Amino acid sequence: MKFKFILLAGLSLILVWGCKPNAPEDETQTNVKVKVPRFEMDSAYAYVAKQLEFGPRVMNSEGHEACKNWLVNKLKSFGAKVTEQHFQAKTYNGLTVNGTNITGSYNPESRTRILLAAHWDSRHIADSPLSTERRDEPILGADDGASGVGVLLEVARQLQQNPISIGVDIVLFDAEDYGESNVEYTTQAEQLAGVMTWALGSQHWAKSFSGTKPIYGILLDMVGAKGAYFPKEEYSRTFAPQLVEKIWSMANSMGYSSFAQVNGGGVTDDHFFVNRSAGIPMVDIINMPPNSANKSFGDHWHTHNDNLDIIDPRTLRAVGQVVLAVLYNENNGDF
């Protein structure tokens, strides 16, 4: 599992961030107001489907390499300045994996920046407690991975067609989903070690981060399933409480009730390490339905049912339209 709802008492959350710090004093606010564009759900859906054509996107596989090249070229085609951060990491089962964090930047010279992220790898085994077949085989990860990437690719397309003045960094993290799950820990040290087996790409990115720090970030994880339910995740509330309230309130004002006005548990996801190691306040929009049989995510999570059939374009649109509203309202000085 991704250690849903763990308390991590031993990891002090050193800084509690608000919505955002002030913009740099020496940056002239000359942003031209731009209308929030329409998020095209069919386009995002097609990007999800295309990722699945490569098969499971597990590190050290041909499908992983092919998908990486497609993602890099797709972001370049949308006018982003693309950088690849290659790294090696040791997994919980002793395997050395070759990963790549992919960043597509818009207006790289701007000192006012927003970070958007999702993970593009998929789970190497179908180890959900609800999984009954092919448990040792990798899954497609249509929702868990591809959905967030699909949304961000459509956001990138809109940024090319409807330019804004502020900087936007779209980071596709690798090696998020190769952690150790279904383990009972007896000590705090064991729990911490288990936590560190997850989100290997974002851990590397956050520890090595340099350059202009984004004023805040938004992580998308599992944002495409039918009937998705997005509570206010615990670590998001801890690190960026004002940002959480602004995003969820805006989403509800836009008619997207899937952004539930309830508090959810903590998730050891990419945003945890971005907050903790890079000091960038980041929230996690993640599907955590209250009545899931696995007591954490949708019943398709970490099973072979996480395929294209689970994806609802309307869910992609809800999340994508909210993200676009954040970006363009921020650019316009209205967020």
N, C-alpha and C positions, 0 to 999 in steps of 0.2 A: 504494500500500500504506500501511499504518499504520506503516511503518518497523519491522517486526518484527526483533528480534534486533540492532538497531543498538547500538553501544557508547556513542555520545554522549560521547566522551572530553572534548570541550570544555565540556560542561555539568557542572560540579562538583555533586555531590549533597551539599549543604552539611551537612545534618544527617541522621544515621541514627537513626531513631526506634525505640523499643521498642514494646511492645504498646499502652501508653497511659500518660498521666501520671496522677498521683493525682487523685481527685475533689476539687472545691473544698472547702477546709477549713471554710467557713462553711455548707455545705449539709448539713442533717441527713439522715442516711440512714434514711428512714422508708418505704422502698419495701415494698409488700406483695407477697409472692411470688405469682406467677401461673403456672399451668401452661402449658407451651409448646403452643400450639394446633396443630391439624393443617393443613398446607398443602394446599389444594384444587387439584389440578393441572388439573382440568377448567375451573375458574374462570379460572386463569391462561391456559390455552390459548384460552379464549374472548376474553380481552383481547388476546391476540396477533392472533387472527383479525379482531377488530374494527378494529385499527389498519390492517390490510391492506386493509380495505374502502375506506379513503380513498385508496388508491393509493400511489405513491411519496411519501415525506414530505420532499421536497426544498424548501429555502428558496425563497421568492417564488412558490410554487405554491398553487393553491386547495386541493389535498389537504393540504398542510402546515398551512394556516390552519385547515381544518376539524378536522384531528386535534388541533391545539393546543387548540381550544375544547373538544373532547370530553375530553381529558386533564384540563384545568382543572376541568371540571364533575364528572368522575369522582372526582377527589381531594376535591373539596368534598363530594360525596355520601358519602364515607367519613369525613367529620368532620375533615378536615385544614384547617388555616389555610393558604390558598394565596396565593402571591405570584408575579407574573410579572416577570421581569427582561428587558426588551426591549433589544436591542443591534443595531448594524450592524457588519459586518465585511467586509473585502476578501479575496476568495478568490485563490488562486494564479493564476487565469486572468483576474484583473482585474474580476470581478463584485462588486458590492456587494450583500450579502444581508442580509435582515432576520430576525433570530433571536430566540428567546425561551427562556430558561431558566425552567423551572417548578419551584417548590418547594412541597411539601406538608409542613407541620410539625405535629407532635403534641407536646403539653405545651410550648408555646413559652416558658413561664416557667421551665422546668427548666434548670439550669446543667450538668447531666450529660447530654450529647447524643451521639447516634450519627448519622453521615451515611451514607445509602444513595444510590446513584446509578446511572443508566444513561443512554444517549443515545437520543433519540427520533426523530432525523432518519434518513434513508436515503441511500445512495450515489447520486450523480447520474449515474453511468455504470457500465457493466458491464465494468470494465477488468482483471479478473483475467487472468493469462496463460492460464488455462484457458478463458476465455470465447471462444466461436466465433461468436456471433450477437448482433445488436442491441447492439453494444458502446457505441454512443453514447446509448443510452436508459437512463433511471434504473431501478433495481431496487426490488423491494418491500421487501427487507430484513427478512424474517420473523425470521431468527436474528440478523442484524447490526443490532440496534436494537430491534425490537419484542419480542424474547424477554425481554430484561432489563426493559423497561418492564412487560410482562405480569406478570412475577414480582413487581415492586415494587407494582403495583396490587393484587395479591392480598395482599401483606404489609400494605398500607394497609387493606384490608378487615378483615383479622384484628386490626389494631391498634384499629379501631373497635369490633369485637365483643368483644375481649379486652384492655381498656385496661391499660397499664402506667404507671409513674410517671416513668421517665426520658424525656428528650426524644428524638424521632426526626425527622430532616429527610430527606425523600425528594426528591432533586433530579434532574430530568429535563433533561439537558444537550442543547442544540441545536447544530447545525453541527459535529458531531464528525467527520463522514465526508466532508468536502469537501476533503480534502488532495490534494496532488500525489503521484502514485505512478509506479512503473516508471521512475525517474530514477536515473542513475548520477552520484554526486557525486565531484568530484576534490579538493575542499578541505573542511576542517572548517567553514568559514564557510558554504559551500554546503549542507552537511549540516544545519547548525543552521537555516538559512533554510527548508529543506525540512521539518524537524520542526515549525516554527512554522506551517505551513499547515494542520495538523491540529488537531482539538479546539478550534475557535475559541470555542465557547460556554463550555467549562470554563476556558479561558484568561481570558476576560472575567470569569467568576464568581470565579475564584481571585484575580485582581488587585484586584477591588473588594470582596472579602469583608470584612464587619464583623459585629459582634455576638458572641454566645457561641460560642467555637470548639468544635466536636465533639472528643471525646477520640480518636476514630478514625473511619475510614470504610471502606465496602466498595463497590466498583464492580462492576457486572455487565455483561458484554459478550459476546454470542454464547453464551448459556446455555440454548439450547433444542434443539439438534440431536441427532438419533439418534447414539448412541455417542460423546457428547461426552467430551473428555479435558481435565481442568483441572490442569496442572502448576503449580508454585509460580513465578509470574512474577518476573522478575529485579528490577524496580524495587520490587515489593511486598516482596521479601526485603531490599532495601536500606533502604527507609524504615520498614518495620514488620515486622521479622523475627519477633518474638515473636508478633505477631498472626497472621501466616501459619501458624506452627506450631500455634497453638491452634485455628485454624479447620480446618486440614487434618486434624489429629489427631481433632478432634471429628467431622468429617464421616466419617472412616473408622470411628470407633467407632459411628456411626449406620448403617453398612453401605453408604455411598456411595463405592464404589471409583473412581468417575469423578474424585474428588479425588486425583490421583496423587501419590505421595510421591517425586516427582522434581523437579529444578529445571528451569524453562523459561527461555527467552530474554526479553529486555526488550522491552516494547511501548510505543510512544509513544501512550498512550491518555489518557483524561480524568484518570485518577488521577495521572499524571506531573505535570501542572500543578497539581493540587490539593495534592500533596505539596510541589512546588518553590516555588509562589508563595503558597499560603495556609498552608503549614506544618502541614497536617492529615495525620497518618499514614494512608495509605489503601492498601488492597490491591485487586488486580484479579483477579476470578474470570473467566477467559476461556478459551475453547476453543482449544487448540493441539495437535491430534492429531499424533503423531510421524511418521505415515506419509502425511501429506497430500501430494498431487502438487504443490501449489503451495508446499510447503516452509514453510508458516506456519500457515494455518488450514484448515478443512474445504474440500473441493473445491467446495462451493457458494458460498464466499465471493466477493463482488463479481461474481457471475454471476446470471442470471435464474432459476437453480435455487434461489436463496435465497427460497423461497416457503413456503406453509403445509405443503407435503408434507414439508419437511425437519424440521419441529418434532415432537418426541416429548414428550408430556405428562409422562412419567416423568423426563425430564431437568429439566424445569421444576420438578417436585416435589423432586428431589434438591437443587437449588440453593435453592429457596424454603424448604424445611424447615431447611436449614442456617442460612440467614439468620434465620429465626424463632428458632431455637435460640440464636443469638448474642444477639439482642435480649432475649429473655425470661430467659436465664441471666444476662445482664448486669444486667438489672433486679433479678433475685433475688439478686445477689451471688455467683453460682455460675460465672462465666466467668473 
